[in-house]
C-alpha cells in the first residue's frame, strides 16, 4: 500500500489502512465463529443434559424384559452387569456435561484475554508495518557476516516464516473446514465447534483431524447409521488427512521444511505459554531458533573450511 498506492509517502496512513484491513479480516471471521461456537456449545450442553437424564431413568428390569428367555435364565449375572453398565453411563454423562460446562466458562473467560491480545497485536502490527524496514536494515547492519551470507541468512529466515505461517496454519485451516463440512454433512451436532477442535488437532503432528472424525464415524456406526459412518471414515482418511500432502508443498519450499518434532514441541509449548495464540507463535519461534542454530553451523563449517 505504501509503495504502490501512496508512492512511498504517507507512511502512517498506509500502515493504518493495512493494519485495519488485516484486523477486519481476522476479527470479523473470529466474531462469527465465536458466536457459532457459543450457540453450539449451549446446544451441545443441553443435549448432554438430556442424554444424562435418560441414563438417570435407566431401568434394569426393562432391559431384561427385552432379552431372550434363555439368556435371562442362564448363569450369567445379567442384572449385575447391566447395573454396572448403567452406572458407567451415568458417570460418563455427568463427566461429559461438566466438561462442556467448563469449556463454555473457559471460553467466555478467555474472551477478555483475547481482546487484550488483539489490542497488543494491532499496535505491534501498525508499528512493524510503518517502521519494519528500518528494523530489518538495522538487524542486517549489526549481523557480523559478509553481505552474501547475510542475504542468504535473511532469505532462509523468510522461507521459514512462510513455511510456518502458510504451510502449517493455512493447511490446518483447510483441513478443519473440510472436516467440519464432513461432520455437518452426516448430520452430527455442532459442526463449527468440532471443526474448531479439528483445527487445533491439525496443527499437532501425528494426531490430526482423524482424532475427531473417526470417533464420530464410530458413533454413527454404533447408532446404526452405517452409510454415514463409512462416508465419514473415508472422508477423514482419504480426503481430509491426505490433503495435507497436497497443500503443504505449495507453501513450503525444499529449503524451508520444518521437522515435525519441532512443530510438535512448538505447538505444545506455545499452548502452555500463550494459550490459543501459542498455536502460531510456538512453532514459529522454535523453528526460527533451530534455523539460527543451523545457519550458525553452516557458516562455521564454511569459515573453517576456508581457513
N, C-alpha and C positions, 0 to 999 in steps of 0.2 A: 504493500500500500504506500509506504513512504517513498519508495523509488519510482514506482510505475504511475501512481495516481497524483502524488504531490510533487513529483520531480525532485526529490531529495530535500524538500522543505517541509515546514510544519510537522516536525518530528513528534511533538506531544500529541497533536491531533491524530496523526496516523497511528501512533501507538494506542491511543484511546479507542479509536474505531476498531482496530484489530482486536484489542482486549475485549471490548464489548461484544464483538461478533463471536469470539471464542466462548465467552461466558454464556451467551444466549444459546449457542449450540450445545453446551453442556447442561445448563440449568433447566431449560425447557424439557428436554427428554428426561432429566432426573426427576423433576417435579411430577411429570406424567407417570413415570414408572413408580415413584414413591407413592402416589395416590392409588395406583392399581395394587401395589403391594399391601397398603393398609387395608383396602377393601377386601382383597383376597385373604389376608391374614385373619380378619374378623370373620369372614365366611367360613374359613377352614376351622377356626376355633369353634364356631357353632356346630359344624359337622362333627367334630371330635367329641364335643359335649353330648350331642345327640347319640353318637355311637356308644359313648360311655354309659348313658342312661339305659341303653339296650342291654349292655352287659350287666348292669345292676339288677335287671329283671331276669337274669339268666336262671332258668328253671331246669334242674337236672332231670326231674321226673318226666317233663315234657319231651326232653331229648330221648330218654329211654323208651318212651312210647313209639318213637319213630324208628327204633332199631328192630331188626328181625328177632323173633322169639328165641331162636336157637342161640343167638348171640347174648341175649339177656340172661338165659338160663345157664350159660357157660360159667366156668370158674373164674373168668376174668373179672376183676373188681371194677366194673364199668362206672358205678356211681362214684367211687373214689377218684378214678381218673378224670371223669367229667367235671367233678367239683374242682379238682386241681387245675384243669384247663380253664374253667370259668374264673378262678382266682387270678390266673396268669393274665387272662384277657382284661380283667378289671384293672389290675395293676398297670398293665401296659397302656391302657386307655387313659388312666389318671396321669401317668408319666408323660404321655404324649400331649395331653391337654395342658399340663404345667409347662412343658417346653414351648408350646405355641404361645402361651400367655407371656412367658419370659422373653421370647423373641420379640413379641409386639412391644413390650415395655422397653426393651433394649433399643429397638428401632426408633421409638419416639424419643428416648433419651439421647441417642446419638445424633438426632436431627440437629440439635443445637450445636453440637461439636462440629458437624459437617458444615453448618453455616459459617462458623468461625474459621474453619479451614478454607472455605471458599473465599472468604474475605482476604485471608493471607495470600492465597494463590492469585487472586485478582490483582492485588497490589504488586506482588512479585512479577507477575506476567507483564504488567504495564511497564515497569522499570527495566525489565530484561529486554523487552521489545524496543524500548527507547534507547537504552544505553548498552545493550548486549554486545554490539560490535566493539565498543570500547573495552569491555571486559575481556572479550576474546583476544583482541590485539595485545592487551596488557599481559595476558597469560602466555601468549606466544613470545612476547619480548623477554619475559623472565625465564623461559624454558631454555636450559643450558644445552642446546643441541644445534647442530648445523641446520641451515634452512631446509634442506631436502628432507632430513629425518624429522624435522619439526612439522613440516607439512604432511608427511606421511602419518605421523602420530595423530594429528587432528583429523585427518581423513578417516583413519580407522576408528577413532573415537566417534565420529559422526555415524559411521556404519553400525557401531554397537548401539547407539541411541535409537537408530531406526529399527534395528533388529528387535530390541526390547519393546519399544512403543508400538510399532506396527505389527511386527511378526508375532508377538505374544498377545498383546491386548486386542488387536483387531481380529485375530484368529479366534480368540476365546469368545469375543462378542458374536461373531458369525455362528460359531458352534452353539452358543446359548440361544440365539434366535431360532436356529433350525431345530434344536432340541425342544424349545418351548412350543414351536409350531406342531411338532410331532405329538407332544403332550396334549396340546389343545385338540388336535385332530382326532385323537382316540377318545376324547370326552373326559379326560381326567381333570380333576379340580385344580384351581389356582395355577394356571399355566405361566403367568407372569412371575409369581413367587418362586416356583420351581425353576423357571428359566433363569432367574437371577442367581439362584443357588448353583445352577449349572455353569454360569459364567465364572463363579469363584472356583469351582472344581476344574473347569477347563484350563485355568491358569496353573494348576498344580500338575506337574509331570507324573506319569504312571497312574494317574487316577482318572481325571477327565469326566466328561458328561455321562458316560455309561454307568457311573456310580449312582446316578439319579434315575436314568431312563430304564435300566434293567430291573430294578425293584418295581418300577411302575408296570413293566411288562409282566413281572411275576404276579403282581396284584391282579392284573387283568385276567391272567390265566387261572388264578385261584377262584375268581368270581365267575368263571365260565365264559369269558369274552376272548375266545381263543384267536379269532381273526385279528382283533385289535392287538392282542398280546404279541402275536407273531409279527405284525406290521411294526409295532413299536420297537421290538428287539432288532429286527432287520434295519429299521431306520437308525437306531442307535449305533449299531456296529458297522453297517455298510455305508451309511451316508454321513452322520454327524462325526463319528470318530475318525473316519478316513479323510474327511475334508481338510483336516489339519495338514496332511501330507501334500495337498494340492495348493492350499492358500499360502502357507508359511514360506515356501521357497520363493514366492513372488516378492516378498518383502525382505528376505534375509539373503544377502549375497554370500558367496563361498567364504570370504574372509571375515565375515562378521557373525558366524554361527556361535550360539551361546550353548554351553554344555547344559544338559537337563538337570544335573545335580546342582549346578549354580543357580538355575532358575528355581528349583525346589527350595533350596536354602533361602533364597531371596524372598520368595512368597511367604514362607513360614515366618521368617524373621521380620519381614515387613508388616505382616498382620499383627504380630506380637508388639511391635514398636509403635506403629502408626494407625492401626485399625484398617479401615477399608482402603484408605489412600496407600497403605503399605503394599497392597497388591501390585501397585505400579512402581512405587519408589523402591521397594525392596529389591526386586530383580534388577532394576536399573542401576542402583548404587553398587551392588555386589558385582554386577557384570563389568562396570567401569573400573572397580578396584582390581579385578582379575585382569582386565585389559591393560591397566598400567603396569602391573607386575610382568605380564607377558611382553609388553613393549620394552620395559627395562631389561629383561632377559635378552631380547633380540638385539638391542643396541649394545649391551655389554659384550655379547659374543662377537658382534661385528667389530667393535673397537679392539677387542683382544686379538682378533684375527689379523687386523691391520697392523697391530704392534708386532 
